[in-house]
Amino acid sequence: MQKSLLLIGLLAASSAVAADKEKPFSMDGEFGFIATSGNTDTTSVKGKISAHQELARWSNDYKAEALYKKDEINDVSQTTAQKYFLSAQGNYKLDNPNHRVFAFLSHEDDRFSAFDYQSTLAAGWSQKVWDNPESKFGYSIGPGYALAKRRDGSSENGLIVRAALDYQWKISETSQFKQLISTEVGSDNTKSKSESSVSAKINDDLSLKVSLVLDHNTDVTGTIEKLDTQTAVTLVYTFF
């Protein structure tokens, strides 16, 4: 009897460890859509794909985002937001797997910002400060190079310092809070981004997410605002 209880206990423990073990590859798809008609005609579409790859020596993250918005202004349908963003970061694990060196690449095309495009390449030090069942926190910092083209055709290329923070908190078995912050400091412009989100599971594969994204550039021209804000309610589907 005691041996049977011991065996059951060991099986339960091994199942819990297997359930908590990080997947080698995971991918989420996020989608939000709003359409109104009548006194006000608008169409808004937001999509995002996030993927994480965990290997013996590498921990990699990939993102692809798109935002589109169309409004009727003075009885004329006009595009008022159109933005695309791609990024990839590879983290090479050292002897202490929480200590890493990283390489980061991103490209942003925002039709209504001060820039035609903004691209970044950076490398440096990355560390997973802690990772437990309740929360996790990590950061990365290092030098890089930014390439940007303004709407007037002029280019702004130069050295930068990039820093990023990633905090995640498991509120309950079915809900989670995430805070992502990054900044790229250069001599011409400092580009910063903050994304705060809360998600709640509907079932094993589907979640509802509420997010607030802040995009800030210190050097803009004309009537363009330095700060862009985006509040969204989206559905998130876990593919893997």
Beta strands, then each sheet from edge to edge (+ up, - down):
strand 1: 25-36
strand 2: 42-54
strand 3: 58-73
strand 4: 76-93
strand 5: 99-110
strand 6: 115-131
strand 7: 135-150
strand 8: 155-170
strand 9: 175-186
strand 10: 190-201
strand 11: 206-217
strand 12: 227-238
sheet 1: 1+ 2- 3+ 4- 5+ 6- 7+ 8- 9+ 10- 11+ 12- 1+
end
